[in-house]
Amino acid sequence: MLTEIQVAQAALKALEDKKAANIKILKTTDVTVLADYFIICTATSGTHVKSLSEEVERVLTELGEEPRRREGKRSDSWVLLDYACVIVHIFTKDAREFYNLEKLWADAKEVLPSSL
């Protein structure tokens, strides 16, 4: 079983390897019981959303972590992967602007990828 930091690091690397844009990591421990970290990123297209989500799932499954929930798999504008301690949000640019999770979770501390 991986720690929340290891899950976040593996998801981050998978997203970076597949060229996710504008990756933000929010430490949500003090603001919600939903997860310790939210990872939010932008995909360039619906196909890219799918590619990013499949890569995160592939990498974490190889490490023994399965998502508790997947949302938006039929959508071409967003996907949510819930790993209990880490929730990965993948959006197209328009969907990210619409949902604006960074504003919704403004009380969460942003974490630099290099400090994970």
Protein Blocks (a to p, Z undefined) as FASTA:
>chain_A
ZZfklmmmmmmmmmmmnopahiacddfklmockbmbdcddddfbfklmmmmmmmmmmmmm
mnopacfbdehklpckbccddehjaccddddfklmmmnommlmmmmpccddfklZZ
